[in-house]
């Protein structure tokens, strides 16, 4: 009887404590530098997000997506990005589409923004599964960088009552098994 009780207790505690860790690692995403208009892709690539550098525009910048954030590093001595005519749909910068974390959560914002250089947080846009950085009129130097974390909604999280329900079900099984063992004796 002790083994049965221990097994059900361990099972109920283990299942109740399962939680998904949101991450972009091993996610397929579409990277592209857009110029001169959104939709006109330069150097587009479908890449697997991992533990190494994902995307490079040679002579300009690199983009690395980690578990929950993005790092951009500028890799030339001096570069002035053009003045895109946004009123006519022009855009200079990059977009990453298909950012779906391991839990299926949508992007809800950014946090922990930091930059070395002129880049401003307001030049970051996002949607449910995409992030875009505008480099309009940006003057970038070697060593300039951008970092920010991606905040995710909890659209697929397991509600707290599910753990309680699982525990109640496990206890019901335990008591049923105990009654069965007593009646068999």
C-alpha positions in Angstrom: 0.0 0.0 0.0 2.9 2.4 0.8 4.3 2.1 -2.7 0.9 2.9 -4.3 0.5 5.9 -2.0 4.0 7.2 -2.7 3.6 6.7 -6.5 0.3 8.6 -6.6 1.7 11.4 -4.5 4.8 11.8 -6.6 2.7 11.7 -9.8 0.3 14.3 -8.6 3.0 16.7 -7.4 5.1 16.2 -10.5 2.3 16.8 -12.9 1.0 19.7 -11.0 4.4 21.4 -11.1 5.0 21.1 -14.8 5.5 24.5 -16.4 6.7 25.4 -19.9 9.7 27.6 -20.3 9.1 30.1 -23.0 12.0 30.3 -25.4 12.8 31.1 -29.1 15.6 28.5 -29.3 14.9 26.0 -32.1 12.2 28.3 -33.6 12.2 28.9 -37.3 12.0 32.6 -38.2 12.2 34.7 -41.3 14.9 37.5 -41.2 15.1 40.2 -43.8 16.5 43.7 -44.3 13.9 45.9 -45.9 14.9 48.7 -48.2 13.6 50.9 -49.7 10.1 49.8 -48.9 8.5 47.2 -46.6 8.1 44.0 -48.5 11.2 44.6 -50.6 13.5 42.2 -48.9 17.3 42.3 -49.2 19.3 39.4 -47.8 16.2 37.5 -46.7 16.7 34.2 -44.9 14.7 31.5 -43.1 16.8 30.6 -40.2 16.7 28.4 -37.1 17.2 30.3 -33.9 19.9 28.7 -31.8 22.8 29.5 -29.6 24.8 31.3 -32.3 24.6 34.3 -34.6 21.6 34.0 -36.8 21.6 36.9 -39.3 24.3 39.2 -40.8 24.1 42.0 -43.3 27.8 41.9 -44.3 29.6 45.1 -43.5 26.7 46.6 -41.5 25.2 44.6 -38.6 24.5 41.2 -37.1 21.4 40.0 -35.3 21.3 37.3 -32.6 18.1 36.1 -31.1 18.5 34.3 -27.8 16.0 32.6 -25.5 13.9 35.7 -25.0 15.7 38.7 -26.5 17.5 40.2 -29.4 21.0 41.6 -29.7 22.1 43.7 -32.7 25.8 44.7 -33.2 27.1 47.1 -35.8 30.2 45.8 -37.5 31.7 48.6 -39.5 33.6 51.8 -38.6 30.9 54.3 -39.7 27.6 53.9 -41.5 24.8 56.4 -42.1 21.5 54.7 -42.8 19.4 56.6 -45.2 16.4 58.8 -44.6 13.5 56.5 -45.6 10.4 58.3 -46.7 8.0 56.6 -44.4 5.1 58.6 -45.7 5.5 56.7 -49.0 6.0 53.3 -47.4 9.8 53.4 -47.3 11.6 51.5 -44.6 15.2 50.9 -43.8 15.9 48.3 -41.1 15.2 44.6 -40.4 12.2 42.5 -39.6 12.0 39.1 -38.0 8.7 37.2 -38.7 7.6 34.0 -37.1 8.7 34.5 -33.6 6.6 31.9 -31.8 7.9 30.8 -28.4 7.8 27.2 -27.2 4.6 27.9 -25.4 2.8 29.5 -28.3 2.6 32.9 -26.6 2.3 36.1 -28.6 4.7 39.0 -28.3 3.2 41.6 -25.9 6.0 44.1 -25.6 9.7 44.8 -25.0 11.7 45.4 -21.9 15.3 45.8 -20.6 16.1 48.0 -23.6 19.7 49.2 -23.8 21.8 50.7 -26.6 25.3 51.9 -27.2 25.0 54.6 -29.9 22.1 56.7 -31.2 19.4 54.0 -31.6 16.2 54.9 -29.7 13.7 52.4 -28.2 10.9 54.1 -30.1 12.3 52.7 -33.4 11.2 49.2 -32.4 7.9 47.9 -33.6 6.3 44.5 -32.9 3.2 42.4 -33.6 2.0 39.0 -32.3 4.9 37.1 -33.9 7.2 39.8 -35.5 9.7 42.4 -34.4 11.0 45.3 -36.6 13.8 47.8 -36.0 13.9 51.0 -38.1 17.4 52.4 -38.9 16.0 55.5 -40.5 18.7 58.3 -40.2 20.7 56.2 -37.8 24.4 56.9 -37.6 26.1 53.7 -36.4 29.7 53.1 -35.5 31.7 49.9 -34.9 30.8 48.7 -31.5 27.4 50.3 -31.3 24.8 47.8 -30.2 21.2 47.3 -29.3 19.7 44.8 -26.8 16.1 44.2 -25.7 14.1 41.4 -24.2 10.8 40.3 -25.8 7.8 40.1 -23.4 5.3 37.4 -24.1 1.6 37.1 -23.3 0.4 34.2 -21.3 -2.2 33.1 -23.8 -1.5 29.4 -23.5 -0.6 29.1 -19.8 -2.2 26.4 -17.7 -4.7 27.9 -15.2 -4.0 27.4 -11.5 -7.2 25.3 -10.9 -5.8 22.6 -13.2 -3.1 21.7 -10.6 -5.8 21.5 -7.9 -8.0 19.4 -10.1 -5.1 17.0 -10.8 -4.3 16.8 -7.1 -8.0 16.0 -6.3 -8.1 13.4 -9.0 -4.9 11.8 -7.7 -6.3 11.7 -4.2 -9.6 10.1 -5.4 -7.6 7.4 -7.1 -5.5 6.9 -3.9 -8.6 6.5 -1.8 -10.3 4.2 -4.3 -7.2 2.0 -4.5 -7.1 1.9 -0.7 -10.7 0.8 -0.5 -10.0 -1.8 -3.1 -7.0 -3.2 -1.2 -9.0 -3.3 2.1 -11.9 -5.1 0.6 -9.6 -7.7 -1.0 -8.1 -8.6 2.4 
